[in-house]
Amino acid sequence: MVSGALLFQSLILGILLGGLYALLAAGLTLYFGIMRVVMLAHSAFIILSAYLAWRFATLTGLDPLLSLVVTVPLFFLIGFAIQRWLLSRLRPATMTMMSVLLTIAIALIIEGLLGMAFTGTQRRINLPYGSSSVNLFGAAIPVVQIVSFALAALSLAALYLLLKKTRFGRALRATIQHKEAAQLVGIDTAKVSGYGFGLGLATAAVGGAALSLQATIYPSLHWHWIGPLMAIIVVGGLGSIPGAALAALLLGIMRVMLEIPMGPTWAQTIFYLALFLTLMVRPQGFFGGRLAQRF
Amino acid sequence: MPSASSPVTLAPTTRSPAAGGGSPSRLRPVVTIAVVIAVLAFWPSIAPNPYMLSAGVVVLNYAVFATAWNIMGGFTGYISLGHAAFFGLGAYGTALLVIHTEIPPFLALALAAVATAVIAIPVGFAALRVRGASFVIVTIALVLVLQLVFQSARSVTGGSNGLVVPRPFPDLLRPEHHRLFFFLFLGLLALVLLAWLVIDYSRFGAGLKAVREDEDKAESLGVPTGRLKLVAFILSAFFVAVAGGMYGLWFGDLDPIFQFDVVLGSNIVLMALLGGVRYLFGPLVGAIVVGVALEYFVLNYGETQFHLVATGLLLAVVVLFLPDGVLTGVHQLLQRFRPQATSIRELSAEDLRAQQDERATADATTGADPATGKEGS
C-alpha cells in the first residue's frame, strides 16, 4: 500500500509541475486567442531558451536564471517578428491550417539548428542547489522544483496583472474578443497582436529557463512538451488563460500521482486521454467561452 | 422517341465543369495514370545499383502515403499531421499478425489496414466534432500517444529495440526483393490514385470540396459535412495503413521512434502541399521532389540534423509563397500560352446558347415546364 507521505509528496510535486505547465500553456492559449493559431513552435522555443540558459551557465558559471535578462526581451522581439512578418502574411481563410504548418516549420528549424550546434547529446546544468531538497511535513521537495514553480507563478501573476490592469492589457483582450470592434474604438490591432505574440513567446523564455534547472535537455525534447501543452489548452478551452491554468494544475497533479502506480511513461498518457475525452464529451473545453465553441 | 431523351443526356453535360464534357475527358485522367505508372515502372531497369532501387521504393512509399493523405487533406482542407499514426499502426499490425499467427503476409496486411480504419473511426469522431484547430491537435496527439504506448509496451512491440518482421518472400535475394516491392508499391500507387480520382468525380467528393471552400455554407445547404469528413478520414487512414503495412513487409524492421513520428507526418504534408493538393498528381510530384531530397540529405549529411533545417525551410517557403503548390504555377504558365479564355465562365457563350436552344427544342417537343429547365444553367 502506498504510504500517506508518498501521496502527499506527489501532490506537492504535482502542484509544482502544474504551475510550470500553467505558465507554458498560458502562452500557447494566448496565441490562439489572438490569431486562432496553434503555435507548434512554442515548445521548441522553450527548449531553445533552456539551451541558452545551459550555455550561459556553462560559459559564465553564473546562475542560469540570469540568462532571462537577455532571453525574455529577445524572445519578445522574435514573437513580435513572427506575428508581424510571417503569420500575418497567411490568407485569413486558411489561417489555422497554414499557421500550423508554418510553426511546425519553425520548430523543425530550431530543432535542427540546436542539433547542429550542440549535437544530440543530453545536457544538464550542474547547480550548487541541484540535488538539495526541502523537508516539508515529511515530504522531500527538490529546491529546483520550488524555484521553477516560483518563477512560473510570478510570471503568471505578472501576465495576469498586465492583462487585467494595464491599458495594453485591455487593448489585447479587446483584440482577442472582437478584432473589428477593437479596431473601431481605435486600437491598432495589428501592433497589439504582435505584442501579444511577443508576450506569449516571453513565457516560453521563462519556462525554458525554469525547465533547464530541473530537466535533462536534448533537441527533440520539444515533442514531449507540445503534446501535453496542447492537451491542456483544449481541456481548459481554447483561448481561455484561466482555463489553461486550471487544467494545467489539475493534469499536472494527476500526472505525478499516476506515476506511483503506472510509471512515468504510462502516466504521461493521461494528457492524451484527457484530450480525447474532452473532445468526445465537451469539445469546447471545460472553461472555454464562446471562442472555443467554434474550434 | 429520340427528342424526349435529350434533356436526360443534357443534364450531365451541364453539371460537368470540364470543357468538352462527356466521357472522353473522364477517361483522360485514367489514361494519364496508366502512362505515369508505366513511366515509373522503368525505374528498376535503369537504376544503376540496388541502393537506387531501394531509394525508388522509399519514394514510391512516400507517394502512396501522400496521395492517400490527400484524400482527407486535399478535398476537405483539413490538414492532418497525424497520418503517421495510421502508417505505424498498419506496419505494426501487419508485423504482429505475421509474427504471431499463420496468416499469409498480404492477408495480414489487409486485416491490419481494416483494423486501422476501425481505430480511425473514434479518432475521427473526436477530431472532427469541432473545426480546424482541435483537429490538428488531435492528430498530433495521436502520433505522440502511440509513440509512448508502443515504446512502453515492450513485451509486445519490442519497444525501442525494434521489431523484426519476417520477410514475405524469404527465397529472394535483396535486389530482387526491392524490385518486387517496387512493383507492388507501384500497383498500390495506381490504386490510390484511382480512388482519389473516383472520389474527385463523385457526389461524395463534391461534398468534401464544399467543406473545403465554405463549411458553413455547405452545412446550411444540407451537406452532411460531419459524416462526409469522417468517411474521408477513415478512407484516407485505410490507404495510409496499407502503405504502412507494405512498408513493414518491405523494410522488415520497425521502431516506434520512426513509425510514430510527427516529422514524418509533416514531411508528407509538405509533399502534398508542394505538389498541389488540388491535383491528382500533386502529392506524387511532391513526393518525388521531397523524397529524393530527403534521401540525398541522409546520404550526404548523414546523422546531422541538417535535414530538419532544410525541411523546415522548404515547408516555410511553400506555406508562405506557394500554398497552392507548384502544379498550380505550371498550370497558370501553360494557360498563358493557350488562346485567351474569352469569358470567366466555365462554359463559353456559344456553348450556353447551344444548350439553351437544345433545351428549348426539347421543352417544345415534350411540353415540359421551362421553369424547371432553367435551374441547370
Interface residues (C-beta under 8 A of the other chain):
Chain A: F32 R36 V38 L40 L86 R89 L90 R91 T94 T96 M97 M98 V100 L101 L102 I104 A105 I106 A107 L108 I109 E111 G112 L113 L114 G115 M116 G120 P219 W223 H224 I226 G227 M230 A231 V234 L238 G263 T265 W266 Q268 T269 F271 Y272 L275 F276 L279 M280 P283 Q284 Q293 R294 F295
Chain B: G77 Y78 I79 L81 V123 F125 A126 A127 R129 V130 R131 G132 A133 S134 V136 I137 V138 I140 A141 L142 L144 V145 L148 V149 Q151 S152 V262 V263 S266 V269 L270 L273 T304 Q305 F306 H307 L308 V309 A310 T311 G312 L313 L315 A316 V319 L320 P323
